Amino acid sequence: MTDVPDIRTVADVVRVHGRLRPDTPALVVGADTITFAELDARSSRAAQAFAAAGIRTGDRVAFVEKNGAEFFDVLFGLAKLGAVGVPVNWRLAAPEMQQVIADAGAALVVVGPDFVGHLESIEDDLDAAVIAIGPHDRWPRFGDWIGAHPAHDPGVVTGPNDLVTLMYTSGTTGAPKGVMLSNANYRCKCSGVEGPWQMDDEAVTLAVMPLFHMAGSGWALAGLWHGGTTVVLRDVDPAAILASIPAHRVTNLLLVPAVIQRMLDTAGPAGGDLSGLRVVVYGAAPISDDVLLRGMGRFGSVFAQVYGMTETTGSITQLDGHDHLPHLLRSCGRPYPWVQIRIVDPDGSDAAPGQVGEVWTRSEQNMLGYWNNPEATAATLTRDGWLKTGDAGYLDGDGYLYLHDRIKDMIVTGGENVYPAEVENVLMAHPGVADAAVIGVPDERWGEAVKAVVVPVPGTTLDTAELIEFARAHLAGFKLPKSVDVADVLPRNPSGKLLKRELREPYWAGSDRNIG
């Protein structure tokens, strides 16, 4: 490992490594390898193309495409202008994409071939020019568009608090909000995780989660920040992931538990060597003991659980591999050394160890605020820099954080508070349960009743009455599910988070109020 240069901005990643490590592979995308010098040049051409199209410092450009090299051309090209990237969730419906693009005030949209139809259907409502990554009969083609410009860095210098990206939240609890992330946010996170994520200039990072999400782009950027190579997969394909690890000698991997489970059910390539893995970071959803134990058996003791959110530029706590002990597996670890965490009672005072309250955090990873939404910003960020996560949890005496649920997901049944995650953790311990979600549903007597929706392990038939009895040995009576539904799959967003609003809707339809 060589000394890591002092990179202060996102643009510095390619400027510095392009100068000091020009021939080192930065990206591997399919059969193509792009060195840092080449990525520096490509992003400079993109910057010149954006500038020629009228994009200036502070202007926003939206990007709608699956994982590929073009994402990095756009991200770093805009950073060299001081302009702002807006990665759009390509799983959205066209009207939802239009809502994000309009909210961001994007002056230009770069779109991939799979989503041209989405943009064509909303074109009349867009106040933005469109550049197509693939061929199009009216829109310029991205490769030709940037290729017509010189690889000359415009040389715009940005500061720590200048905006780099607008990362829109998943909208699981309402309309998506644009999270404003700065150079300082990314610098704090990407430089800080060198130790926890075992990042260095010899690391080979696999970027497979969608780049419109922090689990994708934040992870990839951390690897590039330290001068390592990032292997980019277009889609979440368990077989392709397993093949890529030995083929590219991948050392660092980030996945959500659902993908880990799919990988464990997928045969890897014959003779595939997985011993080079340093760390497999996972988060965004609980992992069952069965999946974790099977994963450790296959990949080794390389797992690290993280907790964070878009508003905190990703993870703020980590449960390291050596902490994967039975009594800590339901914890999401301790905060990074540069991160403060407190648990706050409804009256604003600090909760005692073991007492559930709202998780607040303070660090340089905290967002600047929500784009064009001062009310939401004021409700989330305090004047002295604390960010209210909206998550309920507690700290134990050793500083390990345990999450219960979103504050809004708490179930109130007969005047008692039930945190769904607590019930879900018990249900997930049943050998026949592969996935579980707990929600509150209307109940004439109790106001809300606890309902579980579970996915059985393949080949298993669940006895729901037996499952409730299993839970009775671990939970107070008022926390027990009053009913259990069996489903083939639970709805989750691209980051793996349960879409509980979607689960609740059928039960609350026509009701006077709706929870969450």
NUVEXTOR-501409 format. One line per field, with one value per residue (C-alpha): residue number from 1; residue in one letter; x, y, z. Coordinates in nm, 4 decimals. Example, Ala and Ser with C-alpha at 12.3 -4.5 7.8 and 13.67 -1.06 7.14 Angstrom:
! residues 2
i [1/2] .
aa [A/S] .
east [1.2300/1.3670] .
north [-0.4500/-0.1060] .
up [0.7800/0.7140] .
//
This chain:
! residues 516
i [1/2/3/4/5/6/7/8/9/10/11/12/13/14/15/16/17/18/19/20/21/22/23/24/25/26/27/28/29/30/31/32/33/34/35/36/37/38/39/40/41/42/43/44/45/46/47/48/49/50/51/52/53/54/55/56/57/58/59/60/61/62/63/64/65/66/67/68/69/70/71/72/73/74/75/76/77/78/79/80/81/82/83/84/85/86/87/88/89/90/91/92/93/94/95/96/97/98/99/100/101/102/103/104/105/106/107/108/109/110/111/112/113/114/115/116/117/118/119/120/121/122/123/124/125/126/127/128/129/130/131/132/133/134/135/136/137/138/139/140/141/142/143/144/145/146/147/148/149/150/151/152/153/154/155/156/157/158/159/160/161/162/163/164/165/166/167/168/169/170/171/172/173/174/175/176/177/178/179/180/181/182/183/184/185/186/187/188/189/190/191/192/193/194/195/196/197/198/199/200/201/202/203/204/205/206/207/208/209/210/211/212/213/214/215/216/217/218/219/220/221/222/223/224/225/226/227/228/229/230/231/232/233/234/235/236/237/238/239/240/241/242/243/244/245/246/247/248/249/250/251/252/253/254/255/256/257/258/259/260/261/262/263/264/265/266/267/268/269/270/271/272/273/274/275/276/277/278/279/280/281/282/283/284/285/286/287/288/289/290/291/292/293/294/295/296/297/298/299/300/301/302/303/304/305/306/307/308/309/310/311/312/313/314/315/316/317/318/319/320/321/322/323/324/325/326/327/328/329/330/331/332/333/334/335/336/337/338/339/340/341/342/343/344/345/346/347/348/349/350/351/352/353/354/355/356/357/358/359/360/361/362/363/364/365/366/367/368/369/370/371/372/373/374/375/376/377/378/379/380/381/382/383/384/385/386/387/388/389/390/391/392/393/394/395/396/397/398/399/400/401/402/403/404/405/406/407/408/409/410/411/412/413/414/415/416/417/418/419/420/421/422/423/424/425/426/427/428/429/430/431/432/433/434/435/436/437/438/439/440/441/442/443/444/445/446/447/448/449/450/451/452/453/454/455/456/457/458/459/460/461/462/463/464/465/466/467/468/469/470/471/472/473/474/475/476/477/478/479/480/481/482/483/484/485/486/487/488/489/490/491/492/493/494/495/496/497/498/499/500/501/502/503/504/505/506/507/508/509/510/511/512/513/514/515/516] .
aa [M/T/D/V/P/D/I/R/T/V/A/D/V/V/R/V/H/G/R/L/R/P/D/T/P/A/L/V/V/G/A/D/T/I/T/F/A/E/L/D/A/R/S/S/R/A/A/Q/A/F/A/A/A/G/I/R/T/G/D/R/V/A/F/V/E/K/N/G/A/E/F/F/D/V/L/F/G/L/A/K/L/G/A/V/G/V/P/V/N/W/R/L/A/A/P/E/M/Q/Q/V/I/A/D/A/G/A/A/L/V/V/V/G/P/D/F/V/G/H/L/E/S/I/E/D/D/L/D/A/A/V/I/A/I/G/P/H/D/R/W/P/R/F/G/D/W/I/G/A/H/P/A/H/D/P/G/V/V/T/G/P/N/D/L/V/T/L/M/Y/T/S/G/T/T/G/A/P/K/G/V/M/L/S/N/A/N/Y/R/C/K/C/S/G/V/E/G/P/W/Q/M/D/D/E/A/V/T/L/A/V/M/P/L/F/H/M/A/G/S/G/W/A/L/A/G/L/W/H/G/G/T/T/V/V/L/R/D/V/D/P/A/A/I/L/A/S/I/P/A/H/R/V/T/N/L/L/L/V/P/A/V/I/Q/R/M/L/D/T/A/G/P/A/G/G/D/L/S/G/L/R/V/V/V/Y/G/A/A/P/I/S/D/D/V/L/L/R/G/M/G/R/F/G/S/V/F/A/Q/V/Y/G/M/T/E/T/T/G/S/I/T/Q/L/D/G/H/D/H/L/P/H/L/L/R/S/C/G/R/P/Y/P/W/V/Q/I/R/I/V/D/P/D/G/S/D/A/A/P/G/Q/V/G/E/V/W/T/R/S/E/Q/N/M/L/G/Y/W/N/N/P/E/A/T/A/A/T/L/T/R/D/G/W/L/K/T/G/D/A/G/Y/L/D/G/D/G/Y/L/Y/L/H/D/R/I/K/D/M/I/V/T/G/G/E/N/V/Y/P/A/E/V/E/N/V/L/M/A/H/P/G/V/A/D/A/A/V/I/G/V/P/D/E/R/W/G/E/A/V/K/A/V/V/V/P/V/P/G/T/T/L/D/T/A/E/L/I/E/F/A/R/A/H/L/A/G/F/K/L/P/K/S/V/D/V/A/D/V/L/P/R/N/P/S/G/K/L/L/K/R/E/L/R/E/P/Y/W/A/G/S/D/R/N/I/G] .
east [0.0000/0.1217/0.0458/-0.3015/-0.2857/-0.4961/-0.8146/-1.0550/-1.3232/-1.4980/-1.3264/-0.9892/-1.0437/-0.9735/-0.7549/-0.5125/-0.5119/-0.5106/-0.1835/-0.0160/-0.1459/-0.2365/-0.1980/-0.3789/-0.7187/-0.9946/-1.2991/-1.3620/-1.6928/-1.7586/-1.4649/-1.3457/-1.0772/-1.0544/-0.7418/-0.7406/-0.5794/-0.8516/-1.1274/-0.9731/-0.9757/-1.3266/-1.4671/-1.2890/-1.4514/-1.7855/-1.7212/-1.6470/-1.9617/-2.1745/-2.0184/-2.0865/-2.4508/-2.4732/-2.4223/-2.2602/-2.1563/-2.4554/-2.6669/-2.8223/-2.7987/-3.0095/-2.8875/-3.1228/-2.9364/-2.8215/-2.4661/-2.1985/-1.8968/-2.1163/-2.2266/-1.8671/-1.8114/-2.1114/-2.0359/-1.6745/-1.7424/-2.0018/-1.7767/-1.5058/-1.7560/-1.8956/-2.2283/-2.4550/-2.5376/-2.8898/-2.8920/-3.2530/-3.3977/-3.4526/-3.7114/-3.9521/-4.2462/-4.2113/-4.4309/-4.2226/-3.9035/-4.0549/-4.1327/-3.7697/-3.6241/-3.8604/-3.7991/-3.4240/-3.4673/-3.2387/-3.1321/-3.0258/-3.0959/-2.8636/-3.0678/-2.9773/-3.1379/-3.3604/-3.5312/-3.5682/-3.9378/-3.9827/-3.8275/-4.0184/-4.3466/-4.2737/-4.0753/-4.3456/-4.3389/-3.9599/-3.7906/-3.4605/-3.2573/-3.1970/-2.8783/-2.9137/-2.6457/-2.7715/-2.8816/-3.1829/-3.3404/-3.3610/-3.1383/-2.7567/-2.5692/-2.3645/-2.0422/-2.0348/-2.1507/-1.8598/-1.6168/-1.6462/-1.4805/-1.1178/-0.9988/-0.9259/-1.0123/-1.2089/-1.0256/-1.3180/-1.2199/-1.4983/-1.5089/-1.5956/-1.9587/-2.0292/-2.3041/-2.1958/-2.5047/-2.8757/-2.9524/-3.3265/-3.4643/-3.6523/-3.9856/-4.0909/-4.2639/-4.3789/-4.2641/-3.8904/-3.6760/-3.3503/-3.0670/-2.7948/-2.4479/-2.1272/-1.7573/-1.7076/-1.9718/-1.8026/-1.4524/-1.5435/-1.7045/-1.4726/-1.1491/-1.2774/-1.3730/-1.0190/-0.9810/-1.3342/-1.3797/-1.0139/-0.9782/-0.6413/-0.4897/-0.4654/-0.8322/-1.0594/-1.4121/-1.7188/-1.9952/-2.3161/-2.5844/-2.7647/-2.5491/-2.8496/-2.8416/-2.5787/-2.5072/-2.3955/-2.2357/-2.1093/-1.9420/-1.7851/-1.6632/-1.4968/-1.2937/-1.1899/-1.1085/-0.8267/-0.6981/-0.8287/-1.0006/-1.3801/-1.5465/-1.8919/-2.1768/-2.4812/-2.7341/-2.7645/-2.7023/-2.5870/-2.4140/-2.2301/-2.1233/-1.9865/-1.8028/-1.6593/-1.4997/-1.2323/-1.2127/-1.1189/-0.9692/-1.2322/-1.1365/-1.4241/-1.7948/-2.1160/-2.4503/-2.7924/-2.8964/-3.1502/-2.8722/-2.6432/-2.9184/-2.9650/-2.5901/-2.5886/-2.8589/-2.6550/-2.3738/-2.0500/-1.7991/-1.6059/-1.2826/-1.3789/-1.1416/-1.3151/-1.0235/-0.9163/-1.2190/-1.1216/-1.4686/-1.8320/-2.0278/-2.4027/-2.6876/-3.0232/-3.2215/-3.1910/-3.0026/-3.1173/-2.8831/-2.9134/-2.8057/-2.5199/-2.3883/-2.4136/-2.2407/-1.9561/-1.9208/-1.8859/-1.6978/-1.5219/-1.5355/-1.5395/-1.8845/-1.9370/-2.2832/-2.3454/-2.6240/-2.6802/-2.8999/-2.8752/-2.8917/-2.5711/-2.3827/-2.4301/-2.3143/-2.2374/-2.2015/-2.0359/-2.0370/-1.6991/-1.6326/-1.4855/-1.8018/-2.0273/-2.0946/-2.4324/-2.5192/-2.4281/-2.5808/-2.8924/-2.6752/-2.5637/-2.2371/-2.0761/-2.0398/-1.7295/-1.4750/-1.5742/-1.9499/-2.1530/-2.4769/-2.7299/-3.0684/-3.3289/-3.6538/-3.9664/-3.8957/-3.5518/-3.3442/-3.0906/-3.2258/-3.0504/-2.8568/-3.1022/-3.3903/-3.5516/-3.5667/-3.4984/-3.1492/-2.9752/-2.6334/-2.3779/-2.0736/-1.9387/-2.1280/-2.4613/-2.6255/-2.6493/-3.0281/-3.3182/-3.3319/-3.5931/-3.7548/-3.6688/-3.9525/-3.8281/-3.4707/-3.5666/-3.7558/-3.4528/-3.1444/-3.1062/-2.9297/-2.6341/-2.5829/-2.7707/-2.9626/-3.2831/-3.2868/-3.6496/-3.5272/-3.6061/-3.3269/-3.1107/-2.7448/-2.6173/-2.3586/-2.0740/-2.1995/-2.3462/-2.6517/-2.9660/-3.2409/-3.6060/-3.7846/-3.8806/-4.0537/-4.3516/-4.3677/-4.4223/-4.7470/-4.9677/-5.1925/-5.4108/-5.1908/-4.8722/-4.5887/-4.4649/-4.1570/-4.1955/-3.8231/-3.8213/-4.0979/-3.9387/-3.6085/-3.7861/-3.9768/-3.6569/-3.5031/-3.7582/-3.5879/-3.8763/-3.8807/-3.6719/-3.8089/-4.0561/-4.2363/-4.4556/-4.7167/-5.0076/-5.3571/-5.6931/-5.8520/-6.1823/-6.0783/-5.7098/-5.6916/-5.4125/-5.3278/-4.9902/-4.9803/-4.6874/-4.6238/-4.3647/-4.1842/-4.1080/-3.7736/-3.7926/-3.9385/-4.0875/-4.4549/-4.5150/-4.7727/-4.8743/-5.0227/-4.6977/-4.5047/-4.7045/-4.6354/-4.2666/-4.2724/-4.4595/-4.1475/-3.9582/-4.2130/-4.4675/-4.8244/-4.9161/-4.6228/-4.7302/-4.8743/-5.2490/-5.2410/-4.9814/-4.9978/-4.7655/-4.6223/-4.3843/-4.1837/-4.1877/-4.1838/-3.8504/-3.6924/-3.3591/-3.1607/-3.3363/-3.5609/-3.9088/-4.1873/-4.4153/-4.6436/-4.7180/-4.7800/-5.0181/-5.2281/-5.4697/-5.5534/-5.6073/-5.8029/-6.1221/-6.0105/-6.0283/-5.6516/-5.3484/-5.0355/-4.7002] .
north [0.0000/0.3495/0.6712/0.8006/1.1549/1.4246/1.4178/1.6893/1.6919/1.4415/1.5933/1.5348/1.1586/1.1530/1.4625/1.3279/0.9574/1.0402/1.2267/1.0022/0.6591/0.7037/0.3428/0.1844/0.0385/0.2537/0.0776/-0.2651/-0.2718/-0.5904/-0.6463/-0.2855/-0.1647/0.2109/0.3470/0.6495/0.8543/0.7474/0.8188/1.1597/1.2313/1.0944/1.3048/1.6151/1.5593/1.5227/1.8439/2.0307/1.8880/1.9933/2.3397/2.3755/2.2823/2.5711/2.3772/2.5986/2.5721/2.4717/2.3493/2.0033/1.7157/1.4011/1.0523/0.7608/0.4414/0.1141/0.0640/0.1449/0.3596/0.6511/0.7100/0.7949/1.0062/1.2152/1.2254/1.3347/1.5550/1.7527/1.7680/1.9298/2.2059/2.2425/2.1185/1.8688/1.5087/1.3766/0.9948/0.8911/0.5617/0.3829/0.1556/0.4460/0.4863/0.7621/1.0140/0.9521/1.0142/1.3380/1.4421/1.3926/1.5649/1.8593/1.8876/1.8975/2.1584/1.9542/2.1384/1.8199/1.4462/1.1637/0.8478/0.4867/0.2789/0.0803/0.3997/0.5991/0.5104/0.6558/0.9868/0.9975/0.9576/1.2600/1.4639/1.7270/1.7879/1.8129/2.1488/1.9840/1.8682/1.4930/1.3073/0.9359/0.6814/0.4609/0.5566/0.7868/0.9551/1.2978/1.3099/1.3347/1.0148/1.0493/0.8917/1.1080/1.4117/1.4064/1.2711/1.5911/1.7854/1.8019/1.6188/1.9501/1.9866/2.3119/2.3537/2.4707/2.4481/2.3730/2.4027/2.1586/2.2704/2.2901/2.0590/1.7484/1.5281/1.5286/1.1739/1.1244/0.9192/0.5997/0.7485/0.4570/0.7064/0.9656/1.1652/1.1386/1.4226/1.5439/1.4880/1.7493/1.5949/1.7960/1.7430/1.7435/1.4737/1.2449/1.3235/1.2419/0.9121/0.7904/0.8759/0.7570/0.4040/0.3178/0.1057/-0.0253/-0.1210/-0.2215/0.0133/0.0886/0.1291/-0.2487/-0.3126/-0.4456/-0.3318/-0.4877/-0.2342/-0.4247/-0.2386/0.0309/0.3416/0.5702/0.4515/0.5265/0.1530/0.1597/0.4953/0.5664/0.2263/0.2615/0.6125/0.4974/0.2419/0.4941/0.7519/0.5261/0.4543/0.0988/-0.0712/-0.0867/-0.3696/-0.2567/-0.5027/-0.3756/-0.5878/-0.7745/-1.1251/-1.3758/-1.5998/-1.3014/-1.1836/-1.5258/-1.5460/-1.1950/-1.2510/-1.4985/-1.3631/-1.0116/-1.1061/-0.8979/-0.8000/-0.5748/-0.6345/-0.4653/-0.6451/-0.6467/-0.9641/-1.0668/-1.0800/-1.2735/-1.5311/-1.5590/-1.6080/-1.8860/-2.0632/-2.0241/-2.2555/-2.0691/-2.1435/-2.4669/-2.3997/-2.0390/-1.8979/-1.6680/-1.6507/-1.3054/-1.1380/-0.8949/-0.7770/-0.8310/-0.5331/-0.5790/-0.3650/-0.1993/-0.4953/-0.7603/-1.0792/-1.4110/-1.6218/-1.9009/-1.6810/-1.5321/-1.8701/-2.0132/-1.7045/-1.7334/-2.0987/-2.0145/-1.6837/-1.6898/-1.4475/-1.1422/-1.0016/-0.6510/-0.5108/-0.1384/0.1066/0.4433/0.6371/0.8621/1.1662/1.0516/0.9731/0.6061/0.4028/0.5554/0.2370/-0.0968/-0.4406/-0.5864/-0.9506/-1.0238/-0.8802/-1.1310/-1.3060/-1.4540/-1.1778/-0.9015/-1.0271/-0.8103/-0.5042/-0.2899/-0.2167/0.0918/0.4342/0.5144/0.7161/1.0401/0.9833/1.0775/0.8970/0.9661/0.8160/1.0827/1.0623/1.2397/1.5228/1.5781/1.4295/1.1508/0.8030/0.5701/0.2695/0.0029/0.2475/0.2905/0.6367/0.8103/0.7723/1.1066/1.1414/1.4159/1.4111/1.5681/1.2978/1.4682/1.6150/1.9871/1.9521/1.8655/2.0386/2.3163/2.1804/2.3999/2.2581/1.8998/2.0180/2.1994/1.8927/1.6682/1.8788/2.0629/2.3972/2.2365/1.9776/1.6679/1.4694/1.2990/0.9636/0.8748/0.5321/0.3910/0.2132/0.1932/0.1800/-0.0880/-0.0234/-0.0881/0.1569/-0.0947/0.0316/-0.1812/-0.0696/-0.1353/0.0333/0.3533/0.5732/0.5926/0.2132/0.1613/-0.0240/0.0951/-0.1907/-0.1476/0.1403/-0.0685/0.0155/-0.2656/-0.2236/-0.4479/-0.5213/-0.6879/-0.9254/-0.9771/-1.0798/-1.3500/-1.4791/-1.4847/-1.7166/-1.9859/-2.2429/-2.2347/-1.8557/-1.6995/-1.3453/-1.1649/-0.8338/-0.7149/-0.4420/-0.2940/-0.3552/-0.2129/-0.3771/-0.2694/-0.3723/-0.2772/-0.0006/-0.1868/-0.5538/-0.7068/-0.8944/-1.0873/-1.1587/-1.4318/-1.6015/-1.9687/-2.1300/-2.2994/-2.6472/-2.5715/-2.5518/-2.3162/-2.3858/-2.0323/-2.1384/-2.3149/-2.0054/-1.7907/-2.0432/-2.0322/-1.6544/-1.6821/-1.8212/-1.5041/-1.2197/-1.0655/-1.1547/-0.8096/-0.8275/-1.1595/-1.1597/-1.2011/-1.3353/-1.4536/-1.4399/-1.6454/-1.4808/-1.5808/-1.2596/-0.9322/-0.5973/-0.4203/-0.1176/-0.1430/-0.0967/-0.3941/-0.1981/-0.3328/-0.1324/-0.1517/0.1161/-0.1180/-0.4072/-0.2026/-0.0471/-0.3390/-0.3622/0.0109/0.0781/0.2618/0.3206/0.6628/0.6666/0.4917/0.4095/0.5324] .
up [0.0000/-0.0864/0.0987/0.0177/-0.1218/0.0410/-0.1633/-0.0534/-0.3228/-0.5443/-0.8491/-0.6795/-0.7002/-1.0749/-1.0836/-0.8244/-0.9117/-1.2831/-1.2250/-0.9682/-1.0737/-1.4403/-1.5521/-1.2564/-1.3494/-1.2021/-1.3487/-1.4951/-1.6797/-1.8725/-2.1058/-2.0718/-1.8327/-1.7767/-1.6082/-1.3806/-1.6573/-1.8984/-1.6443/-1.5807/-1.9546/-2.0101/-1.7272/-1.8615/-2.2017/-2.0236/-1.8299/-2.1540/-2.3152/-2.0186/-2.0217/-2.3954/-2.3234/-2.0758/-1.7511/-1.4905/-1.1268/-0.9148/-1.2091/-1.1809/-1.4293/-1.3883/-1.4736/-1.5492/-1.6291/-1.4764/-1.3528/-1.6073/-1.6873/-1.7960/-1.4368/-1.3419/-1.6548/-1.5516/-1.1767/-1.2135/-1.5165/-1.3235/-1.0171/-1.2315/-1.3155/-0.9665/-1.1040/-0.9283/-1.0196/-0.9641/-0.9873/-1.0539/-0.9347/-1.2653/-1.1030/-1.0748/-1.3083/-1.5672/-1.3763/-1.0627/-1.2605/-1.3879/-1.0292/-0.9221/-1.2296/-1.1874/-0.8140/-0.8748/-1.1475/-1.3730/-1.6868/-1.8631/-1.8387/-1.9451/-2.0083/-2.0852/-2.3614/-2.1242/-2.0069/-2.3265/-2.3312/-1.9839/-2.0892/-2.4190/-2.2312/-2.0081/-2.2593/-2.2995/-1.9237/-1.8985/-1.8820/-1.9691/-2.2662/-2.3034/-2.3986/-2.4813/-2.3966/-2.6796/-3.0315/-3.0660/-3.3667/-3.1980/-2.8933/-2.9109/-2.8337/-2.5149/-2.6427/-2.9541/-2.7582/-2.5128/-2.7720/-2.9710/-2.6888/-2.5727/-2.2623/-2.0944/-1.7273/-1.6832/-1.3527/-1.1400/-0.7729/-0.5261/-0.1500/0.1281/0.1582/-0.2143/-0.3327/-0.5293/-0.5544/-0.4875/-0.3746/-0.3590/-0.0743/-0.1512/-0.0499/0.1723/0.4039/0.1508/-0.1506/-0.2254/-0.0915/-0.2418/0.0058/-0.0479/-0.0141/-0.0248/-0.0814/0.2970/0.3394/0.0899/0.2154/0.5740/0.4778/0.2036/0.3825/0.7203/0.6145/0.5078/0.8214/0.8809/0.5138/0.4613/0.1654/0.0066/-0.3379/-0.3783/-0.3012/-0.5736/-0.4942/-0.6531/-0.7210/-0.7833/-0.5875/-0.7951/-0.8323/-0.7818/-0.4212/-0.1573/-0.1229/-0.4847/-0.5607/-0.2089/-0.1935/-0.5390/-0.4652/-0.1428/-0.3348/-0.6003/-0.3309/-0.2104/-0.5592/-0.5823/-0.8733/-0.8919/-1.0841/-1.1981/-1.2578/-1.4423/-1.2533/-0.9239/-1.0574/-0.7902/-1.0450/-1.1957/-0.8494/-0.7608/-1.0921/-1.0575/-0.7176/-0.8317/-1.1879/-1.0738/-0.7357/-0.5579/-0.2050/-0.0931/-0.1395/-0.0214/-0.0416/0.1190/0.3073/0.0422/-0.2184/0.0173/0.0600/-0.3170/-0.3594/-0.1024/-0.3028/-0.6230/-0.7289/-0.7884/-1.0635/-1.0264/-0.8417/-0.7726/-0.5116/-0.2624/-0.0196/-0.1368/0.0196/0.2955/0.3908/0.2944/0.4210/0.4605/0.5829/0.5041/0.6401/0.9131/0.8331/0.9705/1.1796/0.9245/0.6327/0.8340/0.9480/0.5968/0.4613/0.7091/0.6188/0.2514/0.2553/0.5931/0.8860/0.6619/0.7330/0.8692/0.9382/0.8900/0.9628/0.8041/0.5666/0.2643/0.4924/0.6665/0.3430/0.4220/0.7182/1.0566/1.2664/1.2036/1.3620/1.2714/1.1942/1.5363/1.6936/1.5186/1.8464/1.9448/2.1915/1.9443/1.6203/1.6624/1.7078/1.4158/1.5891/1.7343/1.5726/1.3731/1.5764/1.4007/1.4531/1.7607/1.8458/2.1184/2.2043/2.2731/2.4678/2.3370/2.5822/2.4275/2.7086/2.6652/2.7289/2.9713/2.8353/2.7276/2.7005/2.3574/2.2025/1.8735/1.7287/1.6692/1.5070/1.4495/1.2211/0.9042/0.7167/0.7920/0.4830/0.4166/0.4199/0.1900/-0.1466/-0.1578/0.1577/0.4561/0.6668/0.6332/0.6900/1.0117/1.1325/1.0733/1.1526/1.4821/1.5078/1.6824/1.4092/1.5245/1.2652/1.3805/1.2025/1.2706/1.3843/1.7262/1.9077/2.2162/2.3170/2.5514/2.8202/2.5759/2.3154/2.0715/1.8878/1.8615/1.6257/1.6874/1.4000/1.2338/1.4908/1.2557/1.2238/1.5960/1.6680/1.9523/2.0636/2.3680/2.4850/2.4639/2.2231/1.9997/1.7837/1.4777/1.4453/1.7859/1.6769/1.3355/1.4951/1.6941/1.3920/1.1847/1.4437/1.3500/1.1239/0.8759/0.8246/0.5468/0.5774/0.7996/0.8330/1.1180/1.0767/1.2666/1.1275/1.2393/1.5414/1.6976/2.0469/2.0594/1.7994/1.6244/1.6193/1.5481/1.2173/1.0713/0.7055/0.6616/0.3748/0.4376/0.3690/0.0269/0.0586/0.4005/0.4965/0.7857/1.0537/1.1508/1.4852/1.5723/1.4695/1.7132/1.9890/1.9021/1.9455/2.2759/2.4424/2.3557/2.3618/2.5946/2.5062/2.3722/2.1260/1.9753/1.6226/1.6410/1.2854/1.0366/0.6585/0.4375/0.1232/-0.1547/-0.1216/0.0743/-0.1070/-0.0704/-0.2299/-0.4187/-0.0979/0.0632/0.2998/0.3581/0.1978/0.4991/0.3640/0.0730/0.3113/0.5264/0.2519/0.1906/0.5607/0.6136/0.2930/0.3831/0.7403/0.9040/0.9580/0.8270/1.0219/0.8881] .
//
